[in-house]
């Protein structure tokens, strides 16, 4: 029986770490590419890491960066941050040097833990990072250095520090309408608030059990990755980590690794079912799949139910709501269900409303901006008080998403006011891509929007107004963006137009561009 089932739920990560080390010392906490770490080992390792952070001059509120794929070191650091009050800033390892520089400079990261392959990029931007004092490679080098060597000499006792549930734990970078990535500050309590609500109301829409082998296919720099891990960690199950999504490898884990539950995006489900020789027996141990990022096409869901034979739950939320505020529970997942077009229902203790431009609450079926009242809400945007006040006020978080709440309380998301594009579950912000493209000498004006993609859900599409006498080719623009943007942000298609459609206020009519594309 899990701790959730008994009602004995540790309130802090440090408390969970100590408890699991005592009650489940030999149970696997992490399995990653053949490497394993037990709960006792992870407790002692994160204690050493916590002491190493303190010895390096980190104090409560110090930001430390992590630049790498998922693995045991990432969550060793996350636990150490919880034990010291240090704040972890994970960065997407696919970012360019300039994008990495922005995250590290904006967060004022003082320490950085990075895969060795990123060291040349870090060297190239180091002069612009005044606060960065120490760079620790994650892998062991020829000189015997590396992350484990860096922590080895420190004691494995739990440090005498105090970081409560409301203390910041992680700073996740996401972008807004301006395209400038900003840090969303999340407390320990934010990560566990939703599971607390579900336990209080005895609901199993989402659940984690001690005997689970839990897989997250969302990376650690994405809010879904640490959110999913920390729930599995709290329940003392085995958390299976993979450094990136690979369909063949994932199917091997499902077939042979005894996986029982997983978090992924719908396009991943579609890719898995397209693997050769996939049959129901392959998924015999899988009991539940949670997905988010986009609704699942009914044809894909029907195929999933037929082949995978497990429960499904959809989640909707933002980084600012710590991944999830709304859930379409397993009972609503069946072929022909009238609820499949909805994002889901707010959890008990969470409220969602659609409001008009004047702030008035709209009635059932009326489309407006969705706002959320949730205990999992962010602390705010790092050092951006004005943006924090615009997003968080009067007890509500304003999502920037357009949608409505129906008469039965189900939330429907119709459009994204902020125009974010979801490429296989990853956020791509048009302004960021537009800013990069506008630097090309042959581009006079540009607008970026989404187009449907069979596998990724959405892809990036650029409408370009060439400068007079110029006609840059799609290939030329693709090569121009290489090194300026991560690959998944790069447009997959281009349209060359004489002018962009705009409203009377000069705003680009992205809906018209999407419809035309």
Order of alpha helices (4+ residues) and beta strands (2+ residues): alpha-alpha-beta-beta-alpha-beta-alpha-beta-alpha-beta-alpha-beta-alpha-beta-beta-alpha-beta-alpha-beta-alpha-beta-alpha-beta-alpha-beta-beta-beta-beta-beta-beta-alpha-beta-beta-beta-beta-beta-alpha-beta-beta-alpha-beta-alpha
